[in-house]
Structures are given as structure tokens and as C-alpha cells.
Amino acid sequence: MSDIKSFEDLNCWKMARKLRNDISRLLKTFPDHEKFELIAQMRRASRSVTHNIAEGYGRFHHKENIQFCRTSRGSLHELLDQFITAFDEGYIDQEVLDKYKKQVYDCLAVLNGYINYLKRASN
């Protein structure tokens, strides 16, 4: 972790950024009537993941950082439900759902690793 100089160096942030950008492209394929519903919710949730990792990093206190990372983790779970909703509504197929579920679970695994690191560092 010694080569971490900014939240931009964190693997959990990098992975969440890729997910956010992938979601942004996907949302362009959703129907217009979802613009203020599912599209807006997914956009906010995907942005919340990276925003909270960045804000937590900027707090410089491990316990505060952990709390912001937990909020990011919650947003990742929210995205899982939103992908299932998109599947149920017929906006994405099973293959796309599985792809994004894997991406979300990969982000969760790395974020959980970062949270565990912060817990150890705060003790």
C-alpha cells in the first residue's frame, strides 16, 4: 500500500470506475421511459461506489474510511438488484446479467479486501 498516493491508485476504485463506465454505456440501450427511473437509479448507484471510496480515502482516518467503503459496498449490492430488475424487465439478457453480476462480485471482493486492510491498520 506504500505506493498508494491517491484514491485513484486503489484497485477497488479502479474496478468500480470500470464498472461505472460500463454501466454508463449499457444504460444508453435502455428504453427512454426508464430515464427518470431505473436509468437514474443505476447511474446514481454506480457513481456512489467510486464517490464514497474517494471520499473515505480523503478522510485520513481508517474508521471513517471504512464507513464510506461500507456505503460503497451497499451501492454495489443495490446495483445487483437493479441488474436483476433490468433482466426481469427484458432490458438485458441472461448473458449480460451474468457478466455484470460477476463484475459486481469482483468489485465487492476487492473492496472487502481493502476494508479488511483498513481494519488491520486501525488496530
C-alpha positions in Angstrom: 0.0 0.0 0.0 3.0 2.3 0.2 2.8 3.2 -3.5 -0.8 4.5 -3.0 -0.7 8.3 -3.3 -4.3 8.9 -4.2 -7.7 7.1 -4.2 -7.1 6.7 -8.0 -4.3 4.2 -7.1 -6.7 1.9 -5.2 -7.6 -1.2 -7.1 -11.1 -1.1 -5.6 -11.6 2.4 -7.1 -10.2 1.4 -10.5 -12.5 -1.6 -10.7 -15.5 0.5 -9.6 -14.6 3.1 -12.2 -14.6 0.5 -14.9 -18.0 -0.8 -13.7 -19.4 2.7 -13.7 -18.2 3.4 -17.2 -19.6 0.0 -18.4 -22.9 0.8 -16.8 -23.0 4.2 -18.4 -22.6 2.6 -21.9 -25.2 -0.1 -21.0 -27.8 2.5 -19.9 -27.8 4.0 -23.3 -29.5 0.9 -24.6 -32.4 1.1 -22.1 -35.8 2.4 -23.1 -36.4 6.2 -22.8 -39.3 5.7 -20.4 -36.8 4.5 -17.8 -34.8 7.7 -18.0 -36.1 9.0 -14.6 -36.5 5.6 -13.1 -34.1 2.7 -13.4 -31.5 4.5 -15.5 -31.2 7.4 -13.0 -31.1 4.9 -10.1 -28.4 2.8 -11.7 -26.4 5.9 -12.6 -26.5 7.2 -9.0 -25.6 3.8 -7.5 -22.7 3.3 -9.8 -21.4 6.8 -9.1 -21.9 6.3 -5.4 -19.4 3.4 -5.4 -16.5 5.5 -6.7 -17.5 8.7 -4.9 -17.6 7.0 -1.5 -14.3 5.2 -2.0 -12.7 8.6 -2.9 -14.4 10.5 0.0 -13.4 7.8 2.5 -9.8 7.9 1.3 -9.8 11.7 1.8 -10.8 11.4 5.5 -7.4 10.1 6.5 -8.9 8.2 9.4 -9.3 4.4 9.0 -12.6 4.1 10.8 -14.2 6.9 8.7 -12.7 5.4 5.5 -14.2 2.0 6.4 -17.6 3.6 6.9 -17.5 5.2 3.4 -16.3 1.9 1.9 -19.3 0.2 3.5 -21.6 2.7 1.8 -19.8 1.8 -1.5 -20.5 -1.9 -0.7 -24.1 -1.1 -0.2 -24.3 0.6 -3.5 -22.8 -2.4 -5.2 -25.5 -4.6 -3.7 -28.1 -2.1 -4.9 -26.6 -2.4 -8.4 -27.0 -6.2 -8.2 -30.7 -5.7 -7.6 -31.0 -3.2 -10.3 -29.4 -5.6 -12.8 -31.9 -8.2 -11.8 -34.7 -5.7 -12.4 -33.3 -4.9 -15.8 -33.3 -8.6 -16.6 -36.8 -9.0 -15.3 -38.0 -6.1 -17.4 -36.3 -7.6 -20.5 -33.7 -4.8 -21.0 -30.8 -7.3 -20.7 -30.5 -11.0 -21.3 -29.1 -13.7 -19.0 -25.6 -13.4 -20.5 -25.4 -9.7 -19.8 -26.8 -10.2 -16.3 -24.2 -12.8 -15.6 -21.4 -10.6 -16.9 -22.4 -7.7 -14.7 -23.1 -9.8 -11.6 -19.5 -11.2 -11.9 -18.1 -7.7 -12.3 -20.0 -6.5 -9.2 -18.9 -9.5 -7.2 -15.3 -8.9 -8.3 -15.6 -5.3 -7.1 -17.1 -6.5 -3.8 -14.2 -8.9 -3.2 -11.5 -6.3 -3.8 -13.4 -3.7 -1.7 -13.8 -6.2 1.1 -10.1 -6.8 1.0 -9.5 -3.0 1.3 -11.9 -2.8 4.2 -10.1 -5.7 5.9 -6.7 -3.9 5.3 -8.1 -0.7 6.9 -9.4 -2.7 9.9 -6.0 -4.2 10.5 -4.2 -0.9 10.0 -6.5 0.8 12.5 -5.7 -1.7 15.3 
